[in-house]
Amino acid sequence: MKARDVMVSPVITVGEDETVRDLAKLLITKRISAVPVVDRAGKLVGIITEADLMRRTETETERPYSWWMHFFLGDQQIAADYVKSHATKVKDIMTRDVKTAAPDAPLCEIADLFEENQIKRVPVVTPNGDLVGLVSRANIIQAIATARPKLEMSLADAMIREKLTGELKKQKWAHVHRINATVTNGVVDLWGLVESDAERQAIRIAAEAIPGVAGVNDHLMREPASIY
């Protein structure tokens, strides 16, 4: 299986000049834990996660430093932490050294990236720098869960996934950034979160309507109601 077979697409992104406050709102609204950062040309320039917002002056969670910590860490590290907790723009707190994968990268290579760099997600980028998807640890687990005798997507399976993704992208009711599909031997496995039973049923019907689909396994989960 390749990155293109399990990646989530399209990808929610944030501009490098957006404010940290707007970024926090985006993470909450879209119910995501990380987002790639793009420049004005739409090219990937960084990535930012919830962890980057844990030590912030707004919440009084910035890290305190004793005199001996100053001595141990040095001025450079403490200054960098100050930027992380006080900066107002995304570009100042994002991770710039982003590990990426090509659409045709084998999942074993992506798993290596996860392990070697202790990361949870990898943006999928074309040779010309276009961001086309995002592969997370969960997407690989989904592929394992739906693995059948041959863990390799045939051309027909790839076409089915492409047609389903294309159909859902056209529907305003489909929250595509929270939905993923894997296809093996014509069997579609649906993963992710939906906001209603109607959305869940519509996604299943969209999959069943694609020529070549031999069956649909619905693993979609209903978004829990907010208690606030």
Buried (B, 14 or more C-beta within 10 A) or exposed (E): BBBBBBBBBEBBBBBBEBBBEEBBEBBEEEEBEBBBBBEEEEEBBBBBBEEBBEBBEEEEEBEEBEEEEEEEBEEEEEEEBBEBBBBEBBBEBBBEEBBBBBBEBBBEEBBEBBEEEEBEBBBBBEEEEEBBBBBBBBBBEBBEEBBEEEEEBEEBBBBBBBBBBEBBEEEEEBBBBBBBBBBBEBBBBBBBBBEEEEBBEBBBEBBEEBEEBEEBBBBBEEBEEEEE
